[in-house]
Amino acid sequence: MSRVTKTFTYKVPDDYTLQEAENDSSVSFTYHGPKYLHVHLNKDKTFAGALETTLNQWNEEEGVEDHSDCLLINALAQPLEASIFWAMKDSDISDLPQKVKTGPDGNQYSYPWPLVPHKAYEAEDMTWNPSTLSWNKPYPWHRQWATWADISVQADAVASNAQDWIDANDSAGVDSDLKASWNKILTEANGKVADYSNAGLLPHEVVFRLTPADSDAQAAMSDSDS
């Protein structure tokens, strides 16, 4: 299927997931992806998903499939919408410039900056208006997906795991550096919610340090791939 490239400008919020744009900032982005997207809608006309297609395929489907809950997006004519819905499936988001936030425990959270379209806007909250044959505006900003309650549950699980290891290895023969690592993880987990929220960070910006067990598992996977 044909791929196209289109550079355009669009508005972004003041930061990732912030529901405000007082800075009135615009950035540019280059769409790389299918020329045509077959967009599926939910019954309430909100975005449900997108697949690449061709104009011939779309035309052949008419009369065979019910297109009442589908749309055809031309990426060259609607590059912002195509970029939001395609979400960089043909590109590696890690290759983009990153903004880094360092937590109070030294762990770092990063995300693409300037924000790319699918990180600036929330596709699932976009609604098609059959009367105007357009998407309702303003387009909704990307919303947060984590809460402090979620982080508290995760922190409790990490702390419990660390405490179990410490209790099971409380002997003079255990490597002191290993014990220190697990104690650090326990301390960080116990203070995770309070420390990060007091530092003005958001729940999704909380980062948990890899445990020694996580590091061992990653090393084993790396060895098996080599």
N, C-alpha and C positions, 0 to 999 in steps of 0.2 A: 504494500500500500504506500502511496506517495507521502513523503515527509516534506514539511514546509518550515520556513524560518520567518519570524516576524518580530521586529523590535517595536516597542510601544512604551508609553508612560502611563502611570496610574497612581492613585492616592494610597497612602499607607497610614496605619495608626502610629501613634507616638512611640510605641514599643510593642513587642510581640504579646498578643492577647489583650492588650489594653483596649478598652472600649471607648477611646477618645482619640481625636486627631487635632488637638489645639495647635500643633505646629504646622498644620496644613501642608504636609510634605508630600512631594511626588518623587518617584524613582522610575528608572527604566528597567526593562526586562526583555530578554529575547526568547520567544517561544520556539521550541524545537519539538515537533511532533506531527501527528497525522493532520492532513488538511481538513478532514471531516470527522466529526465525533457524533456518534449516535447516543444521545442523552436520554436516559430513562427518568421519569418523574414518578413520585409517589402520588397517591390518590389526592392528597392536598396540594399537589403541584410543586412540592419541594423537590430538590435535586436528590435522585436516588443512585445514580451511577452513570458512567460513560464508557463506551467502547469505540474503538476506531472502526471506521467504515469507509466506503467509497460512495460517490454519487450514484453509480450504477446499482450498487447493492441496495441503497436506500430506495431508489425508484422501483427496483424489482420487488421490494417488500410491500410496497403499497398495494392494497387490495388483498394481500395475503395475511399481513399482520395488522393488528389494530394500533395505529399510530397516535391515538388520542392521548396517550401518556408518554409520548416520545417527541424528541426534537432533533433536528439536524443542525449542528453547529459548524459553520465554516470558519476555521481558525484564522484565515487571512482577513476576514471581515469582522470577526469577534475574537481578537487575540487574548484579551483579558479573561473573558469567560472560558475560552479553551484552555488557557493556562491554569485557571483555578480548577477546572474539572479534570484535566489530564495529570496535573500534579507532578510534573517532571518525571514521568515514567521512563523517558528516553535519556535521562541525564542523572548524574550523581550529585545529589545536593551537598555532599561533603566537600565537593570541589569549590564551592562558593565561599566568598569571604564570610568569616564568622565573627559574631559578637560574643565575648566571653564574660560571664559573671562568676566571681569567686565567692563561694560561701564562707561563713565564719569559721568553718573547719578546714578551709583550704581546698575543698573539692570544687571543681569548675563545671559550670553548665554553659553550653554554647549553642547557638542557633544562627541560621543564615541572616546576614545583615548587609545591605538593606533587605527587607523582607521580600521574598518571592511571592507571587500572587496567591498560591494555595496556603501560604503561611500568614498572609495578610487578611484573607477573607475565609469565612466559614461556608464551604460549599453546601453542606447539608442544610443550612438555614436559608439558602437562596430559594426564592419562590418565583415560578413562572406565572405571568399574568396573561391568560388567554384573550382577555379583552383588548389589551394594548399590544399583544404579541411581543412582550419584552419581559425581562426580569425586574421584579420590584426593586426600587432603589430607595434609600442608599443600600448598597450591598452590606451585609452584616460582617463585622470584624470577626476574625478567628477568636473563638471563645476558649476559656480555660477548660481543661479536661480533668484536673485533679483538685482535690480539696485538702484542707489540713487534716480532716478526719481520715482520708485515704493515707496520707503520709504517716499519721499516728499509728495506724494499723501496720504499715510496712515497718516503721521504726521499732514497734514492739516485737515484731517477728525477728528482726535483725538482732535486737538486744537479747532476746530469748536464745537464739542460736549461739550468740557469742558467750552468753552465760553458761550454756550447756557445755561448750568446749572448755571454758575455764574450769568449771567444776569437775570435768572428767580428766583434766590434765594438771591438777593442782599437786605437782610434785617437784622435787628439786632437780630431777633429771630432764625436765622439759626445757627446750631451747628458750633462753630468756627473750630473744628478739621476737620469737613466735608468740610468746605470752604477751609481750608488750603490744604487738599488733592486734591481738584479740581484745585486749583491754582498751585500746584506743577505739576500736570499732564499737565496743560496748558503751564507752563514754559518749561518743558522738551520737549513737542511736538514742540514748536516753535524753539527750538535749536537742535532738534534731528539730522538732517542731518549734520549740521556744527560741532556739538560736537563730533559725532561718527567718521566722516570722518577725522577730525583733530587729533583724538586720534589714527588713523591708523587702525581702525576696518573696516570690510567689510560690505556691505549692509545687507547680510543675518544674520549678527551678532547683528543687532539692535534689542533691546527688548523694548517693550512698557509696562509700569506699568499698572496693573489692576486698573480700576476706582472703586470707591465705588459701582457703579451700577453693574459692573462685579462681585465684591465680593458678593453682595447681591444675584445675580442670581446663583452663584456657591453654596452659602449656601442653597438656596431654592431647588436646585437640589439634594444636599446632604441630606436634610431633607426628600425629596420625596422618596429617595432610601433606607432610613433606616426603 
